[in-house]
Amino acid sequence: AVSFARALAGKVVLLHAVQPPVIVSGEYALPVEVMQEAVTAGEQATQENLARYEDKLRAAGLEPEAILRHGPPVQMILDEARRVCADYIVMGSHGHGRLYDLLVGSTSAGVLKRCTCGVIIVPPADKHG
């Protein structure tokens, strides 16, 4: 993404979309307090990761914008791309596999199907040798 942004004199927006937790009721449900603690801890870790990436990009001479959004990831990515008038989206893929993607869906596939700008999918580190 850094090389791409430099080559095209582009702006980098770091976006992390947090899928709201599914609330389950019944005997197997976690207490609300436990769910809230997990969500809070996850958001704090996400903010720290975004800050680390933001620092790396600044050190590389770019001026990134880091954003945390709550909602369905595909929709949040598409909304943000529209907001910043993105020419390209560079996003990572978890590489879960076809069965997972069939049953759960892939964020990458969802963005590719609905996006009106270019999309570059970066495979997981262990997948690109």
Residue pairs with C-beta under 8 A, 6 or more apart in sequence:
1 12
1 90
2 12
2 57
2 60
2 62
4 10
4 88
4 90
4 120
5 11
5 12
5 62
6 60
6 61
6 62
8 87
8 88
10 87
10 88
11 62
11 63
11 64
11 65
11 84
12 57
12 62
12 63
12 64
12 65
13 64
13 65
13 66
13 67
13 80
13 84
13 86
14 50
14 53
14 54
14 57
14 64
14 65
14 66
14 67
15 67
15 68
15 69
15 76
15 77
15 80
16 46
16 49
16 50
16 67
16 68
16 69
17 69
17 70
17 71
17 72
17 73
17 76
17 77
18 42
18 43
18 46
18 68
18 69
18 70
18 71
19 71
19 72
19 73
20 70
20 71
21 35
21 38
21 39
23 29
23 35
24 30
43 68
46 68
47 68
50 66
50 67
50 68
51 66
53 64
53 66
54 64
54 66
57 63
57 64
58 64
67 80
69 76
69 79
69 80
70 76
73 107
73 110
74 107
74 110
74 111
74 114
77 89
77 91
77 107
77 111
78 111
78 114
78 115
80 86
81 89
81 115
81 117
86 117
87 117
87 118
88 117
88 118
88 119
88 120
89 111
89 115
89 117
89 118
89 119
89 120
90 120
90 122
91 107
91 108
91 111
91 119
91 120
91 121
91 122
92 121
92 122
92 123
92 124
93 106
93 108
93 121
93 122
93 123
93 124
94 124
95 123
95 124
95 126
95 127
96 104
96 106
100 106
101 109
108 119
108 121
111 119
112 119
112 121
122 128
